[in-house]
């Protein structure tokens, strides 16, 4: 951990020289990962609750034993005059005698924890991760923690960690409280075609209309890479490619302060971000498919890629059974439905008659159940990995075909996260986004810089998670 703290120190110095006011380090950045409950015990420090007491570890190092990491982080914030957010492991005693039901059997809580230090070194916030992802070393706190802290330069920030970003608690609760700036240390494994790190970081920032400071750890063995500083209209990010040296990258960006806005205030649908020119929704031809004309009555063929235009087929994408339809013309309109949830696409491939790549439009409405459980409605235009329909939904990083498109779905949630990912994992900001009162979300995009890997509207049906 001292070696990792030395690296943090170098980066804090560089960030400070570039005028940074707040610095965010990744999840697991100090101690690494893949611990058991017992093997991580030597890495734990007991972190006092800053809401209960005031403590500056740098200026009062003797107040608590075994707090070397907290002291170094505190002094780093103080020395370089910046707010500093780091992720570490917290040990808290648990009252086995008085509250045996919520206590681990060994009488101690071990938490995956974000700590925040003010620019003078004062510990100002502590957040315990709520949604653990295969972390046997750690406990989830008995109640989700809604943790924020205030800064003189940008107002209020909210704290989440990695897998938290996909769930209502604490993430959406922070949004509902008007928090517009989220800090997101993560150790995220890239999951193409829908949840690549930078793809979902940007999608979340755009869809939730927030600034997201996302620091991901780098581990090629675990396909972890991709960090960024995102606002609803900008993205400063780094996504290492295979073969790049495995080292860190400091990202610095100047971003506007987003003012707190409570969702639902004064009838303004704050989450319906409209960017770019305002196009009337008539441009979509309200191309909604209804069950009878959306599905071909004949059973889907799956062997040949030369399918008739109306045939749908099912293929697995990220462990979910998506209903797909191929784009087998250079331009046109297609609809596809999964049950009553339908996706509509108008598209034009550029240049006509270009590469032989296969594209498909997919729809999924249901509960994702592998490596986590959460309810979704997704419209996704994807490049298939090969020329056979069974390859649609597989991981793809490269593409040659550019496309002008309008992608639309009618969602049963206001939380829809839009993304456009192109060749070699580069992000594009959707040209135009619109959310209508009836739940219809429209994403329009043209003038692509490179071939399309994925265009996605990722709807999170938080209210159905427990059903």
N, C-alpha and C positions, 0 to 999 in steps of 0.2 A: 504493500500500500504506500510505503514511503516513496518508492520509485514512481508510482502513478501520481502521487502528490507533487513530485518534482516536475512531472510533465504539466500538471495543472498550473503550477507556479509559472512555468515558461509561457503558457498560453494566456494566463491572466496578465502577465507583463505586456505581451503583444497586444492583447485586446485593449488594455488601458492606453497604450501608445496610440491606438487607432480611435480613441475617443469613446470606447464602449462604456455604457452606464450600467448594463446588466449582462452577466455572463452565465451561460447554462451549460452544464456538463452532462454526459449521457448516463443512462441507467446502468448500474453494475460497473461503472467506470473505475471505481477504486478497488473493488474486491474480486471482480470477475464473476463467473457464474457456474452452475452445475454443482452446487453444494448440497449436502444433506443437512438436516436440522442440526446434527452434532458437528459436522465438519466446518460449519461457518462460525461456530461459537467464538473462536479466537479473533474474529474480525468485527465483532459487535461492540458498539459503544452505547451507553444509556444516554439518550438525548432528552434533556428536560423539556417540558412543554412551555414554549415562549408565551402562551396565553396565560399561564399561571405565574411565571416569574421572569424577571429580566436578567439576562446573563450575557456577558461579552467574553467568550472563551479566550480571546487574545489578551485582554487586559486583566482578566481574573482567572488565570490558568489553574490556580490551586483550589478553586471552589469544588471541583469534582475530580475524582480519580479516573484514570483510564479514558481520557478524552483527547488523546493526541491528534486524532483526525479532525475533530471539531476545532481544536485550537489552531491547527495549520490552516484550515479553510477560513476561519475567522480572521486570522492575521493576513491571509491573502486578500480578502475583501478590503481589509483596512489599509494594507500597504498600497494597493493599486486603486483604492478609492472607487470601488464599484460594488454593486449588488451582485452576490454570487449564489448560484443555485447548484447544489451537488446532490448526488444520490448515494446513500450509504445504508448500512444495516443497523437497526435500532433494537436494543434489548430492553424490555419493560417487564417488571415483576407483575405477576397476575395473582389476584387473591383467591387461591385454590380453596381456602376454608370458607370464605364468604360467598364466592361466586363460582362454584365448581363447574357449572354447566357451560360457561363461556370460556373457561380456561383450558389451555393445552395441558396434557397430563403431567408435564414436567414443571408446571407452575410458572412458566415464563412465556411472554409473547416475544416473537421475533418478527420485526416488520421491515419490509422493503420501503425505504423512507427518503423523501426529499427534504433537505434542509436549506433554508434561505438566510443569508447574512446580509445585513445592511452595510453600506459603504464604510461605516466606522467599526465593523466587526460584530455588531450586536446580532445575536440569533433572533430573527423575527418571525420565522414560520417553520413548522414541521408538519409534513403530510405523510400518512401511511397508506400505501397502495391498497386499493380495495379489490380490484379484479386481478387475481394472480393467474399467471400462465405457467402451469407445470413448475411451480417453485416450492419444492418440498421443504426448503430451508425456512420458509416464511409462513406467517399466519396472516389472514385477512383480519382487519380490525373488527370488533363486534358491531360497530355502526359505521356506515360510510362517513368519511370526514370531508366536509366542505371547507377547504382551506384557501384563504386569500391573504395577500399582504399589500400594503400601500407603498408607493414610491413617490418621491417629489417630482420626478421627471415624466412619469407616464400614468399616474394614478394606480388603479387596482389591477393586480394579476391574480389568476387562479392557478392552482397546482394539480396536475394529474401525472400519471406514470403509465407509459406503454399501453397495455391492453385496456386500461381505463377508457381510452378514447372511443371505444366501440360501444360503451354502455351508458345508460341513463345516469347511474350513480358512479362517480360524482359529476361527470362531465356536463350532462344536460342541466342538472340542478345549478351548476355554476352559471351556465348560459341564462337560465331563467331568472337568476338573481341579477342579471345585467352585466356580468363580467364579460369583457370584450377582448381580453388578452390572456392567453393560456400558455403555461410553461410545461413542456412535454419532454422530459428525459425518457429515452426508450432504448430497448435492445430488441429491435424488430427484425424478424426474418422476412425477407422479400417474398411476397406471395403474388406472383403474376397469375392471371392477367388483371386482377381487380384491386389487389391490396399491396402493390409495390409501395415501399416506404414513402418516397417523395410524392407518389401519385395520391395516396390517401391523405398525407399531410396537407397537400394543397387543396384536395377536394374538401376536407373538413374545414379548413380556413375559409374557403369560398362559400360553402354551403351553410356554415354556421355564422358567417359574417364576422369572423374574429381574426385577431392576430395570433399566430401560433409560433412559438419559439421551440423548435424540435431538434433535440440533440440525440442522434443515434450512435451506438457503439459500432466499431468496425470489427467484424470477424468474418473472414472469407469462408472459414470452415462451416459456419452457421448461416451463410448468405445474409449477413447483417451489414448493411451500408445504406447511407442516404439520410442527410440531415438538411434542415433549411429554416429560413426565417420568412414567414408567409404573412401577407395581409390579404384581404379580399380582392386586391387588384395587383399584387406583385408577389414575386417569389425569388429569393436568393438561396440557392441550394447547391449541394454537391452530392453526386451519386457516383461512387467509384465504379470502374468497369473491371471485368475479369482481367487479371494480369497487372493491374495497377499495384504499386507497392502498398503494403498494408500499414498505412500510417494515418495520422489525424489531419484534419483540415479545419482551420479556424475561419468561420464565416462571420463577417461583420456587415451590418446593414443599418441604414437610417430609415425608420418607419414612422408613419404618423400615429399619434395617440388616438385610439378609438374611444369615443365617449360611451359611458354606460348607457344602455338602452334596454328597458324592460320589454320583453317580448309581449306583443299584444297591446302595447300602449297606443292610445288614440287611434285605434283601428289600423295603424300602419303595420303591414305584415313585414316586420323587420327582417325576417329570414328570407324574404323573397327578393334577393339582391338582383336589381336590374342593372346591367352594365352595358356600355356601348350604346349604339343607337337604339331607340325604342321602336321595335317593329310591332305592328298590330298582330294579334294572334290569328288573324285570318290567313296570314302567310302559311300557316300550318295546314290549311285545308281541313282543319279539325279531323285529321286522319285517324279516327279511332276505329279500331276493329272491334266488331262484336263477335261473339263466339261463333256464330254460324258462318260468317264469311272469312273468319281468320284462319280456321283450321281446314285443311283439306280432309275430305271424308275418308280418302284411302289411307291405309296404314303407311307410315313413313318408311321410305326405303333408306337403307343406310350404307349399302355397299358401294354405290357409284357416286362420284362427285358431280356427274352430269344430271342433277336432279331437276325436275320441272319446277318452275318458279314458286308454285304454291305449296310445295311439300314442306312440312315441318318435321323435325327429328329431335330426339333427346340426346344430349351429350353431357358428360359431367364436367363442370367447371368449378374448381376449388371445392370439390366434394359435394356440390349441389347439382341436382338434375335440372339443367336449363333446357327450355324448349327453344330451339334455334330455327331460323330460316336463312337460306343462303342468299347472298347478293350475287346473282349470276348474270347481271347486265352491267353496262358501264354507267347507267343511271336509271333511277326509278324510285318507286315507293314500295316499301314492304311493311307488313304488320306481323307481329307474333304475340301470342298470348300464353300465359300460364294460368289456367283457370280463368278468372274474371279480370286478371291484371294484364294489361296489354301495352305493348311498346310499338311506336310508329317511327319509321325512318324515311326521310327523303334524302337521296344521295346522288352524287356525281363523282365518278372516279376520274382522276387526272394522272397522266394523260390517257384519253380513251385508248383501249387496246394495249395498255402498258404491260406491267409484269403479270405473271401467271398466279399471283397470290390469291388464296381463297379467303373470303370474308363472310361472316355470318352475324345476324342480329339475334341476340338471345334475351329471353325473359325468364325471371324466376321470382316466385312469390311463395314464401314458406319460411320454415325455421331451419337455419344452419345449425348442424349438430356435431360437427367434427372439430375437436380442439377448441371447444367453446360453444355456447348455445345462444343464438340471437336471431330475431325475426327480421326478414328482409323483403324488400321489393326492389328488384334490380332490372334496369334496361342496359344492355351492354352490346356495343358493336365491337367485334374482335377480329383480329387476323388469326386464322386457323394455322396450326403449326405445320400442316402439310396440305396435300391436295385431296385428302380423303375427309369426309364429314366427321369421322370419328376423332379427327385431330382438333376439331373446334372446341375451344375451352382449355386447351393445353397451354403451357407457358411459352411465350414468345418474347424475345427482346428486340428483334429487328424487323423492319418492314420497309418496302419501297413505295407502296401505293399511297399517294396523297388522295384526300377525299374532301369535297365540300359536303356538308351534311346538316340536317336538322333532325335531332333526336328528341322524342317526346314520350312521356308516360303520364298517366294520371295516378298519383300516389295517395295512399291512405295515411300519409304522415307529412308533416311540414319539414322533417329533417331528411333532406335529400342532398347528397354530396356529389358534385359533378367533377369529372376529370377527363382530360385529353392527354394521352401518353403517346409519344412518337418514337421513331427509330432510336435504338441505343439508350432508351430510358431518359428521354428529354421531355420536359413538361411544356404544354402550351396552355395559355389562359383562354378559356372558351370566349369566343368573340361576343356572344350575346346569351344571356340567361334570363329566363322569365318564369315567375311562379304565379299562376292564376288562383283565384279564390276557390276554384273547384278542385284544387290539388294537382292541376296539370302543370308539369314542369317541362320547359322547352329549352334545349341547348342548341345553339346554332354556331357553326364554325366553318371557316373557309381560309384560304391563303395559308395552308399548312406549310411549315418549313421542311418537313420530312415525312416519311411513310408512317401511316397510322398503325399503332400497336393496339390501343384500346381507347374507345370513347364510352364513358360510363355515367349513368345516373344511379347512384347507390343509395337507396332509401332504407332508413333504419326504422323499423316498426317497434319502437321501444315498448309500447303499451301491450304488445303481444308476447313479450319475452317469457313470461311465466306461464303461458297457456300450454 
